């Protein structure tokens, strides 16, 4: 690694630590009080060897009485009691603050993740985000808690202890500190290696998490193709890599403390050898030697803390850097400066000269689209797979923004509206239905948490799902499992329709929302939807003509362009793509009826 790269990493680490320190601002009173308690504990610990020295010297000289010994014992017991109380307080205040900082960071991270655009998640692995939300936050908590304690003790307690040792005997102190430079060099080198290997462990943990998540999410496909053993082997490979990286880390970490203790023991040997000789010649008293040994025992923790704080702070800085990278990522789609809330949405939708290209796309996904949907009207959208139907809906919801042209709602460019007012006025049922691992009731009222039971039942009835819900043993309280795994595709779609209707939107968008239901159920739902959608602007995307044939206007997409438009009868008479799809679907329906009678 070059000197420039080293400097850049060091600068980045300092910047990350400064960011971490910034989170202490709102807890500065608790941290300050905790540090006072910590320093008080350190100070009291340093006076206990002084009491022991006096007691030993008095015993050696002879003539000490029980009362004097009792006084010494009571003094030590009093200090020990005070140390215990203050140690509890600094742990409660400093470690407790680190937990609050972890909570604040976790909430801030999750809040920011909610703001990031869909494009961010298209290029970011879920395993990476889970690793940041677990391991990285834990490392930050350690740095902001025990890291502060270790740094304080390494500096304050270490220097104070050396000061007391110097008061007792300068020469013996200098001899005892001979191993200290070796400890300092070792901790710096070990800390750098620990940091590098911890980074590799984090990367591998992300891969492991992503592998498990993907296998569980795709469990139906895994079982359908009988690939359980294959998935186990893939997981085992990633797991073995994770173990190897951890073993590499543990090799350094495991050698760290034993080596520190070895160097500390060398200090003890030096003190016993040279200090014992000084006692024998009368240069120091036995009490001085005993006190000196006690101070040496106290000094062991600051020596260990030097290495501990380097490791913890480097981990914390690295993890804070990962979190900062996410927090500093701006959402591609956000409220623009001066964005305003659109109230009393009427529902007029217009796509004016809209062209859109995906990043890296060779051809535009949409080109020169001009469509006006009057308030309260219904627009049907038909086209082959990949022709641009869902892209059109994403532009209305501002999941993407047009490359050229504008999308208007009630005559206002949607890019100038706040996202909350725009999306709050649209009830959207996506093609890929998602249900939360909760009850049916909570899934339906997701967009309207305060909705009454009657409104929930009414929405479920319109979506053609109420009778089936009531047939379940737990009714509305039935748990649907992860992503609605206990329900069929059609049931999930109908619950999603009920969810969209419950928010009472001015605009309803159904993106192939009835693709998983049979024809009879589709017809029944459509009849119920006619009343529910009356007075609302409706945009219905479907590959089934039966779903859109009654729309006020139908547009047909082909390779990103609107190639046909009109009513159902007009498009059939036109003899284009719409008529071809219509005749094919009529033939398929006839064949299905024929198969049913045989």
Protein Blocks (a to p, Z undefined) as FASTA:
>chain_A
ZZklmmmmmmmmmmmmmmmmmmmmmmmmmmmmmmmmmmmmmmmmmmmmmmmmmmmmmmmn
goiafklmmmmmmmmmmmmmmmmmmmmmmmmmmmmmmmmmmmmmmmmmmmmmmmpcfklm
mmpcfklmmmmmmmmmmmmmmmmmmmmmmmmmmmmmmmmmmmmmmmmommlmmmmmmmmm
mmmmmmmmmmmmmmmmmmmmmmmmmmmmmmmmmmmmmmmmmmmnopmmmmmmmmmmmmmm
mmmmmmmmmmmmmmmmmmmmmmmmmmmmmmmmmmmmmmmnomacfklmmmmmmmmmmmmm
mmmmmmmmmmmmmmmmmmmmmmmmmmmpccfbdcdehiacdehifhiacdehiacddehi
abdfbghiacdddehiacdddddehilpmmmmmmmnomaccfbdcddeehiafklpcfkl
mmmmpccddfbdcdddddfklmmmmmmmmbcfklmmmmmmmnopmmmmmmpmnlmmlceb
jhhlmpcfklmmmmmmmmmmmnopabdcdehkllmbcfklmmmmmmmmmmmmgoiacddd
dfbfklmmmpmbdcddeehiafbgcdfklmmmnopmklmmmmmmmmmmmmmmmmmmZZ
